[in-house]
């Protein structure tokens, strides 16, 4: 009898790396979360994620055969690079697809942008299922959105649809290259909020800033400006798309009670047909679930003619356009958590 088969899902974030081993139906056998250790550089962070995944496989799937790997990352991944990925120095220069394929030879590999993977997981199994069109907003280390017409994620010509972190903030930004202006993600993101606190002599995470803002006028001013600017851009996005529902996920939704009322009021006041605003069904691990689904789909695909892993550069955007598997994801028989931090 042949050995059982498993799939591996990986989610590389700016502050954390998540991995999960699942059966071919997508049922979770084991999972783990570790710090990205981005301060050590891109190569070290990627190696940490790969080593973590290998250890998880050895601990939870001994004797099983790895059939496929799905990997999500911040930025737009290709075989030989990751574009628009400033969260970790050097990440854009990584041959992401090739590195993942080399780490797990002989299996199908699929790669995707984290926010778009998360959006597909929400559209398939979560809070955006049945809503058309819909928007997924990721509030984490960075800032991104995904637009879903007809339940499918809009990728755009270069895979960059929804990269609102590059949005202009004021009319003076018009005609200015990104390197010479303050982009939206530089102001509205977990990393940006922490940096602004540092400029005030306060070494705090975004979560700590939100938690202490009720009793600290200086931090309250930071949070108020943060949420108002976020609301401004979410309103414009809603006017453009006219979505039925907006779901918000990512590491910063731990502060949802402070964020939600401002967003909801702004949408109700300014959007001609205000969408429903909800917390994502998978607020913290939707990108990982999307990566798992990519792996499940890849495992069901015919083997490449040459017996080698599918070329990530050729499949990255195409996989993001495809329908995710209907397999049940998230039924966990084993949870292995080494550390946790918001993405």
ROPANU-515446 format. One record per residue (C-alpha): x negated, z, y; chain. Coordinates in Angstrom, 1 decimal. Layout:
<recs>
px: X; pz: Z; py: Y; chaine: A
...
</recs>
This chain:
<recs>
px: 0.0; pz: 0.0; py: 0.0; chaine: A
px: -1.4; pz: -0.9; py: 3.4; chaine: A
px: -2.1; pz: 1.9; py: 5.8; chaine: A
px: 0.5; pz: 2.7; py: 8.5; chaine: A
px: 0.0; pz: 1.1; py: 11.9; chaine: A
px: 0.0; pz: 2.7; py: 15.3; chaine: A
px: -0.3; pz: 1.6; py: 18.9; chaine: A
px: -2.1; pz: 3.1; py: 21.8; chaine: A
px: -0.9; pz: 3.4; py: 25.4; chaine: A
px: -3.3; pz: 4.1; py: 28.3; chaine: A
px: -2.6; pz: 4.8; py: 32.0; chaine: A
px: -5.5; pz: 4.9; py: 34.4; chaine: A
px: -4.6; pz: 6.6; py: 37.6; chaine: A
px: -6.5; pz: 7.7; py: 40.7; chaine: A
px: -6.5; pz: 11.3; py: 39.7; chaine: A
px: -5.5; pz: 11.4; py: 36.0; chaine: A
px: -5.7; pz: 9.4; py: 32.8; chaine: A
px: -2.9; pz: 9.6; py: 30.3; chaine: A
px: -3.0; pz: 8.3; py: 26.7; chaine: A
px: -0.5; pz: 8.3; py: 23.8; chaine: A
px: -0.5; pz: 7.2; py: 20.2; chaine: A
px: 2.8; pz: 5.9; py: 18.9; chaine: A
px: 4.2; pz: 4.3; py: 15.8; chaine: A
px: 5.4; pz: 0.7; py: 15.9; chaine: A
px: 8.8; pz: 1.8; py: 17.0; chaine: A
px: 7.3; pz: 3.5; py: 20.1; chaine: A
px: 7.9; pz: 7.0; py: 18.8; chaine: A
px: 5.2; pz: 9.2; py: 20.3; chaine: A
px: 2.9; pz: 10.9; py: 17.8; chaine: A
px: 0.5; pz: 12.5; py: 20.2; chaine: A
px: -0.4; pz: 12.3; py: 23.9; chaine: A
px: -3.0; pz: 13.8; py: 26.3; chaine: A
px: -3.7; pz: 13.9; py: 30.0; chaine: A
px: -7.1; pz: 14.4; py: 31.5; chaine: A
px: -8.6; pz: 14.2; py: 35.0; chaine: A
px: -9.9; pz: 10.8; py: 36.1; chaine: A
px: -13.1; pz: 12.3; py: 37.4; chaine: A
px: -13.2; pz: 9.5; py: 39.9; chaine: A
px: -15.9; pz: 11.1; py: 41.9; chaine: A
px: -18.3; pz: 10.2; py: 39.1; chaine: A
px: -17.6; pz: 6.5; py: 39.7; chaine: A
px: -15.6; pz: 3.7; py: 38.1; chaine: A
px: -17.7; pz: 3.2; py: 35.0; chaine: A
px: -17.7; pz: 6.9; py: 34.1; chaine: A
px: -13.9; pz: 7.2; py: 34.7; chaine: A
px: -13.2; pz: 4.2; py: 32.5; chaine: A
px: -15.5; pz: 5.6; py: 29.8; chaine: A
px: -13.7; pz: 9.0; py: 30.0; chaine: A
px: -10.4; pz: 7.3; py: 29.4; chaine: A
px: -11.6; pz: 5.3; py: 26.5; chaine: A
px: -13.3; pz: 8.3; py: 24.9; chaine: A
px: -10.2; pz: 10.4; py: 25.4; chaine: A
px: -8.1; pz: 7.7; py: 23.6; chaine: A
px: -10.5; pz: 7.4; py: 20.7; chaine: A
px: -10.5; pz: 11.2; py: 20.2; chaine: A
px: -6.7; pz: 11.2; py: 20.3; chaine: A
px: -6.5; pz: 8.5; py: 17.7; chaine: A
px: -8.9; pz: 10.3; py: 15.5; chaine: A
px: -7.0; pz: 13.6; py: 15.8; chaine: A
px: -3.5; pz: 12.2; py: 15.4; chaine: A
px: -3.7; pz: 8.9; py: 13.4; chaine: A
px: -6.4; pz: 9.4; py: 10.8; chaine: A
px: -6.0; pz: 6.7; py: 8.1; chaine: A
px: -3.7; pz: 4.6; py: 10.3; chaine: A
px: -4.6; pz: 1.2; py: 11.6; chaine: A
px: -4.5; pz: 0.5; py: 15.3; chaine: A
px: -2.4; pz: -2.6; py: 15.9; chaine: A
px: -2.4; pz: -2.9; py: 19.7; chaine: A
px: -3.3; pz: -1.4; py: 23.0; chaine: A
px: -1.4; pz: -1.4; py: 26.2; chaine: A
px: -3.3; pz: -0.3; py: 29.4; chaine: A
px: -1.9; pz: 0.2; py: 32.9; chaine: A
px: -4.0; pz: 0.8; py: 35.9; chaine: A
px: -3.8; pz: 1.1; py: 39.7; chaine: A
px: -4.6; pz: -2.2; py: 41.3; chaine: A
px: -4.0; pz: -5.6; py: 39.8; chaine: A
px: -5.9; pz: -6.0; py: 36.5; chaine: A
px: -7.5; pz: -9.1; py: 35.1; chaine: A
px: -10.0; pz: -9.7; py: 32.3; chaine: A
px: -13.0; pz: -9.6; py: 34.7; chaine: A
px: -11.9; pz: -7.5; py: 37.6; chaine: A
px: -9.2; pz: -5.3; py: 39.2; chaine: A
px: -8.0; pz: -6.4; py: 42.6; chaine: A
px: -6.6; pz: -4.2; py: 45.3; chaine: A
px: -7.9; pz: -1.0; py: 43.7; chaine: A
px: -9.6; pz: 1.2; py: 46.3; chaine: A
px: -8.7; pz: 4.6; py: 44.8; chaine: A
px: -11.9; pz: 4.9; py: 42.8; chaine: A
px: -15.1; pz: 3.4; py: 44.1; chaine: A
px: -16.2; pz: 0.4; py: 42.0; chaine: A
px: -13.0; pz: 0.1; py: 40.1; chaine: A
px: -12.4; pz: -3.4; py: 41.5; chaine: A
px: -15.7; pz: -4.6; py: 39.9; chaine: A
px: -14.8; pz: -3.4; py: 36.4; chaine: A
px: -14.2; pz: -6.1; py: 33.8; chaine: A
px: -11.1; pz: -4.2; py: 32.9; chaine: A
px: -9.5; pz: -6.4; py: 30.3; chaine: A
px: -12.8; pz: -7.1; py: 28.6; chaine: A
px: -13.8; pz: -3.5; py: 28.6; chaine: A
px: -10.5; pz: -2.4; py: 27.0; chaine: A
px: -10.7; pz: -5.2; py: 24.4; chaine: A
px: -14.4; pz: -4.3; py: 23.6; chaine: A
px: -13.5; pz: -0.7; py: 23.2; chaine: A
px: -10.8; pz: -1.4; py: 20.6; chaine: A
px: -11.9; pz: -4.6; py: 18.8; chaine: A
px: -9.8; pz: -6.6; py: 16.5; chaine: A
px: -6.4; pz: -5.6; py: 18.1; chaine: A
px: -4.0; pz: -7.1; py: 20.6; chaine: A
px: -4.6; pz: -5.9; py: 24.1; chaine: A
px: -2.1; pz: -6.1; py: 27.0; chaine: A
px: -2.8; pz: -4.9; py: 30.6; chaine: A
px: -0.6; pz: -4.3; py: 33.6; chaine: A
px: -0.3; pz: -2.8; py: 37.0; chaine: A
px: 0.8; pz: 0.8; py: 36.8; chaine: A
px: 3.7; pz: 0.6; py: 39.3; chaine: A
px: 5.1; pz: -2.5; py: 37.6; chaine: A
px: 4.7; pz: -1.0; py: 34.2; chaine: A
px: 6.5; pz: 2.1; py: 35.4; chaine: A
px: 9.3; pz: 0.0; py: 36.9; chaine: A
px: 9.9; pz: -1.8; py: 33.6; chaine: A
px: 10.1; pz: 1.5; py: 31.7; chaine: A
px: 12.7; pz: 2.8; py: 34.2; chaine: A
px: 14.6; pz: -0.5; py: 34.0; chaine: A
px: 14.7; pz: -0.5; py: 30.3; chaine: A
px: 15.2; pz: 3.2; py: 29.4; chaine: A
px: 15.5; pz: 5.1; py: 32.6; chaine: A
px: 17.2; pz: 5.5; py: 35.9; chaine: A
px: 17.2; pz: 1.8; py: 36.8; chaine: A
px: 18.8; pz: 0.5; py: 33.6; chaine: A
px: 21.8; pz: -1.7; py: 34.5; chaine: A
px: 21.1; pz: -1.7; py: 38.3; chaine: A
px: 20.6; pz: -5.1; py: 39.9; chaine: A
px: 18.6; pz: -5.5; py: 42.0; chaine: A
px: 16.7; pz: -2.3; py: 42.0; chaine: A
px: 13.5; pz: -0.9; py: 43.5; chaine: A
px: 11.0; pz: 1.5; py: 42.0; chaine: A
px: 8.9; pz: 3.4; py: 44.5; chaine: A
px: 5.7; pz: 5.1; py: 43.3; chaine: A
px: 4.4; pz: 8.0; py: 45.4; chaine: A
px: 1.1; pz: 9.2; py: 44.0; chaine: A
px: -2.5; pz: 9.0; py: 44.8; chaine: A
px: -1.6; pz: 5.6; py: 46.3; chaine: A
px: 1.6; pz: 3.9; py: 47.3; chaine: A
px: 3.3; pz: 1.0; py: 45.7; chaine: A
px: 6.8; pz: -0.4; py: 44.9; chaine: A
px: 8.3; pz: -2.8; py: 42.4; chaine: A
px: 11.3; pz: -5.0; py: 43.0; chaine: A
px: 13.5; pz: -5.7; py: 40.0; chaine: A
px: 16.0; pz: -8.6; py: 40.2; chaine: A
px: 18.0; pz: -9.0; py: 37.0; chaine: A
px: 16.1; pz: -6.2; py: 35.3; chaine: A
px: 12.8; pz: -8.1; py: 35.5; chaine: A
px: 9.9; pz: -7.0; py: 37.7; chaine: A
px: 9.1; pz: -9.4; py: 40.5; chaine: A
px: 5.3; pz: -10.1; py: 40.2; chaine: A
px: 4.7; pz: -12.5; py: 43.0; chaine: A
px: 2.3; pz: -15.4; py: 42.9; chaine: A
px: -0.8; pz: -13.2; py: 42.6; chaine: A
px: 0.8; pz: -10.2; py: 40.9; chaine: A
px: 0.9; pz: -8.4; py: 44.2; chaine: A
px: 4.6; pz: -8.2; py: 44.9; chaine: A
px: 5.5; pz: -4.7; py: 46.0; chaine: A
px: 2.1; pz: -3.7; py: 47.2; chaine: A
px: 3.5; pz: -2.0; py: 50.3; chaine: A
px: 0.4; pz: 0.1; py: 50.8; chaine: A
px: -0.9; pz: -2.9; py: 52.7; chaine: A
px: 2.0; pz: -3.0; py: 55.1; chaine: A
px: 1.5; pz: -3.2; py: 58.8; chaine: A
px: 2.4; pz: 0.1; py: 60.6; chaine: A
px: 2.8; pz: -1.1; py: 64.2; chaine: A
px: 2.9; pz: -4.3; py: 66.2; chaine: A
px: -0.7; pz: -3.9; py: 67.3; chaine: A
px: -1.7; pz: -4.5; py: 63.6; chaine: A
px: -0.5; pz: -8.1; py: 63.8; chaine: A
px: -3.4; pz: -10.4; py: 63.2; chaine: A
px: -5.7; pz: -7.6; py: 62.3; chaine: A
px: -7.6; pz: -7.9; py: 58.9; chaine: A
px: -7.0; pz: -5.0; py: 56.5; chaine: A
px: -10.6; pz: -3.7; py: 57.1; chaine: A
px: -10.0; pz: -3.2; py: 60.8; chaine: A
px: -6.6; pz: -1.5; py: 60.8; chaine: A
px: -5.1; pz: 1.6; py: 59.3; chaine: A
px: -3.0; pz: 0.5; py: 56.3; chaine: A
px: 0.2; pz: 2.3; py: 55.3; chaine: A
px: -1.5; pz: 3.7; py: 52.1; chaine: A
px: -4.1; pz: 5.2; py: 54.4; chaine: A
px: -1.3; pz: 7.4; py: 55.9; chaine: A
px: 1.4; pz: 7.6; py: 53.2; chaine: A
px: 0.0; pz: 8.6; py: 49.9; chaine: A
px: -1.2; pz: 11.7; py: 48.2; chaine: A
px: -4.8; pz: 10.9; py: 48.9; chaine: A
px: -4.1; pz: 10.1; py: 52.5; chaine: A
px: -2.3; pz: 13.4; py: 53.1; chaine: A
px: -5.1; pz: 15.4; py: 51.6; chaine: A
px: -7.6; pz: 13.5; py: 53.8; chaine: A
px: -5.6; pz: 14.3; py: 56.9; chaine: A
px: -5.5; pz: 17.9; py: 56.0; chaine: A
px: -9.3; pz: 17.8; py: 55.6; chaine: A
px: -9.7; pz: 16.4; py: 59.1; chaine: A
px: -8.0; pz: 19.6; py: 60.3; chaine: A
px: -10.5; pz: 21.7; py: 58.3; chaine: A
px: -8.0; pz: 22.3; py: 55.5; chaine: A
px: -9.2; pz: 21.5; py: 51.9; chaine: A
px: -5.8; pz: 21.1; py: 50.2; chaine: A
px: -4.1; pz: 18.8; py: 47.7; chaine: A
px: -1.0; pz: 16.9; py: 48.7; chaine: A
px: 1.1; pz: 19.3; py: 46.5; chaine: A
px: -0.5; pz: 22.3; py: 48.2; chaine: A
px: 0.2; pz: 20.9; py: 51.7; chaine: A
px: 3.9; pz: 20.4; py: 50.8; chaine: A
px: 4.1; pz: 23.8; py: 49.2; chaine: A
px: 2.7; pz: 25.6; py: 52.2; chaine: A
px: 4.3; pz: 23.6; py: 54.9; chaine: A
px: 7.4; pz: 25.8; py: 55.2; chaine: A
px: 5.2; pz: 28.7; py: 56.5; chaine: A
px: 2.5; pz: 26.7; py: 58.2; chaine: A
px: 3.4; pz: 24.8; py: 61.4; chaine: A
px: 0.2; pz: 22.7; py: 61.3; chaine: A
px: 1.0; pz: 21.6; py: 57.7; chaine: A
px: 4.6; pz: 21.2; py: 58.5; chaine: A
px: 3.8; pz: 18.7; py: 61.2; chaine: A
px: 1.7; pz: 16.7; py: 58.7; chaine: A
px: 4.5; pz: 16.6; py: 56.2; chaine: A
px: 7.1; pz: 15.7; py: 58.7; chaine: A
px: 5.1; pz: 12.7; py: 60.0; chaine: A
px: 4.3; pz: 11.7; py: 56.4; chaine: A
px: 7.9; pz: 11.7; py: 55.2; chaine: A
px: 9.3; pz: 10.0; py: 58.4; chaine: A
px: 6.8; pz: 7.1; py: 58.1; chaine: A
px: 7.6; pz: 6.7; py: 54.5; chaine: A
px: 11.3; pz: 6.6; py: 55.3; chaine: A
px: 10.7; pz: 3.9; py: 58.0; chaine: A
px: 9.2; pz: 1.6; py: 55.4; chaine: A
px: 11.6; pz: 2.4; py: 52.6; chaine: A
px: 14.5; pz: 1.5; py: 55.0; chaine: A
px: 12.9; pz: -1.9; py: 55.7; chaine: A
px: 12.3; pz: -2.5; py: 52.1; chaine: A
px: 16.0; pz: -1.7; py: 51.3; chaine: A
px: 17.2; pz: -4.0; py: 54.1; chaine: A
px: 15.1; pz: -6.8; py: 52.6; chaine: A
px: 16.1; pz: -6.4; py: 49.0; chaine: A
px: 19.6; pz: -4.9; py: 49.3; chaine: A
px: 19.1; pz: -2.9; py: 46.1; chaine: A
px: 21.8; pz: -1.1; py: 44.1; chaine: A
px: 19.5; pz: 1.8; py: 43.5; chaine: A
px: 16.0; pz: 3.0; py: 44.4; chaine: A
px: 14.2; pz: 5.3; py: 42.0; chaine: A
px: 11.2; pz: 7.3; py: 43.1; chaine: A
px: 8.5; pz: 8.5; py: 40.7; chaine: A
px: 4.8; pz: 9.5; py: 40.8; chaine: A
px: 2.8; pz: 12.6; py: 41.2; chaine: A
px: 4.3; pz: 13.5; py: 44.6; chaine: A
px: 7.8; pz: 13.8; py: 43.4; chaine: A
px: 7.0; pz: 17.5; py: 42.7; chaine: A
px: 7.9; pz: 17.8; py: 46.4; chaine: A
px: 11.1; pz: 15.8; py: 46.1; chaine: A
px: 13.3; pz: 18.6; py: 47.7; chaine: A
px: 11.4; pz: 17.9; py: 51.0; chaine: A
px: 11.2; pz: 14.2; py: 50.6; chaine: A
px: 14.7; pz: 13.3; py: 49.3; chaine: A
px: 16.8; pz: 14.5; py: 52.3; chaine: A
px: 14.8; pz: 12.5; py: 54.8; chaine: A
px: 14.8; pz: 9.3; py: 52.8; chaine: A
px: 18.5; pz: 9.6; py: 51.9; chaine: A
px: 19.5; pz: 10.2; py: 55.6; chaine: A
px: 17.3; pz: 7.3; py: 56.8; chaine: A
px: 18.9; pz: 4.9; py: 54.2; chaine: A
px: 22.4; pz: 6.0; py: 55.0; chaine: A
px: 22.0; pz: 5.6; py: 58.7; chaine: A
px: 20.0; pz: 2.4; py: 59.0; chaine: A
px: 20.7; pz: 0.2; py: 55.9; chaine: A
px: 23.9; pz: -1.9; py: 56.2; chaine: A
px: 24.7; pz: -1.3; py: 52.5; chaine: A
px: 22.8; pz: 1.9; py: 51.6; chaine: A
px: 21.5; pz: 2.0; py: 48.0; chaine: A
px: 21.7; pz: 5.0; py: 45.8; chaine: A
px: 18.5; pz: 7.0; py: 45.9; chaine: A
px: 17.5; pz: 8.9; py: 42.7; chaine: A
px: 14.5; pz: 10.6; py: 41.2; chaine: A
px: 13.0; pz: 8.5; py: 38.4; chaine: A
px: 14.0; pz: 9.4; py: 34.9; chaine: A
px: 10.3; pz: 9.5; py: 34.0; chaine: A
px: 9.0; pz: 10.9; py: 37.2; chaine: A
px: 5.4; pz: 11.5; py: 36.0; chaine: A
px: 4.7; pz: 9.3; py: 33.0; chaine: A
px: 6.6; pz: 6.0; py: 33.5; chaine: A
px: 3.3; pz: 4.0; py: 33.7; chaine: A
px: 2.2; pz: 5.4; py: 30.3; chaine: A
px: 5.6; pz: 4.5; py: 28.8; chaine: A
px: 5.3; pz: 1.0; py: 30.2; chaine: A
px: 1.8; pz: 0.7; py: 28.6; chaine: A
px: 3.3; pz: 1.9; py: 25.3; chaine: A
px: 6.0; pz: -0.7; py: 25.5; chaine: A
px: 3.4; pz: -3.4; py: 26.1; chaine: A
px: 1.5; pz: -2.3; py: 23.0; chaine: A
px: 4.6; pz: -2.2; py: 20.9; chaine: A
px: 5.5; pz: -5.8; py: 22.0; chaine: A
px: 1.9; pz: -6.9; py: 21.4; chaine: A
px: 1.9; pz: -5.4; py: 17.9; chaine: A
px: 5.0; pz: -7.5; py: 17.1; chaine: A
px: 3.4; pz: -10.7; py: 18.4; chaine: A
px: 1.7; pz: -13.2; py: 16.1; chaine: A
px: -2.0; pz: -12.6; py: 15.6; chaine: A
px: -4.3; pz: -14.8; py: 17.8; chaine: A
px: -5.5; pz: -18.0; py: 16.0; chaine: A
px: -9.1; pz: -16.9; py: 16.1; chaine: A
px: -8.3; pz: -13.4; py: 14.9; chaine: A
px: -9.6; pz: -11.9; py: 18.2; chaine: A
px: -7.7; pz: -9.8; py: 20.7; chaine: A
px: -5.4; pz: -11.6; py: 23.1; chaine: A
px: -7.2; pz: -12.5; py: 26.3; chaine: A
px: -6.0; pz: -10.0; py: 28.9; chaine: A
px: -6.7; pz: -12.4; py: 31.8; chaine: A
px: -4.3; pz: -14.9; py: 30.3; chaine: A
px: -1.6; pz: -12.3; py: 29.4; chaine: A
px: -1.7; pz: -9.7; py: 32.2; chaine: A
px: 0.9; pz: -11.2; py: 34.5; chaine: A
px: 2.8; pz: -13.0; py: 31.8; chaine: A
px: 3.3; pz: -9.7; py: 30.0; chaine: A
px: 4.6; pz: -8.2; py: 33.1; chaine: A
px: 7.2; pz: -11.0; py: 33.3; chaine: A
px: 8.3; pz: -10.5; py: 29.7; chaine: A
px: 11.1; pz: -8.2; py: 28.5; chaine: A
px: 9.9; pz: -4.8; py: 27.3; chaine: A
px: 10.7; pz: -3.8; py: 23.7; chaine: A
px: 13.9; pz: -1.9; py: 23.1; chaine: A
px: 12.0; pz: 0.5; py: 20.9; chaine: A
px: 12.8; pz: 4.2; py: 21.5; chaine: A
px: 9.9; pz: 5.8; py: 23.5; chaine: A
px: 9.2; pz: 9.4; py: 24.2; chaine: A
px: 10.3; pz: 11.1; py: 20.9; chaine: A
px: 7.2; pz: 13.2; py: 20.6; chaine: A
px: 6.3; pz: 15.1; py: 17.4; chaine: A
px: 3.0; pz: 16.3; py: 18.9; chaine: A
px: 2.0; pz: 16.9; py: 22.5; chaine: A
px: -1.7; pz: 17.4; py: 23.3; chaine: A
px: -2.2; pz: 18.2; py: 27.0; chaine: A
px: -5.8; pz: 19.0; py: 28.2; chaine: A
px: -5.1; pz: 19.0; py: 31.9; chaine: A
px: -2.6; pz: 17.6; py: 34.3; chaine: A
px: -2.6; pz: 16.4; py: 37.9; chaine: A
px: -0.3; pz: 14.2; py: 39.9; chaine: A
px: -1.0; pz: 10.5; py: 39.9; chaine: A
</recs>
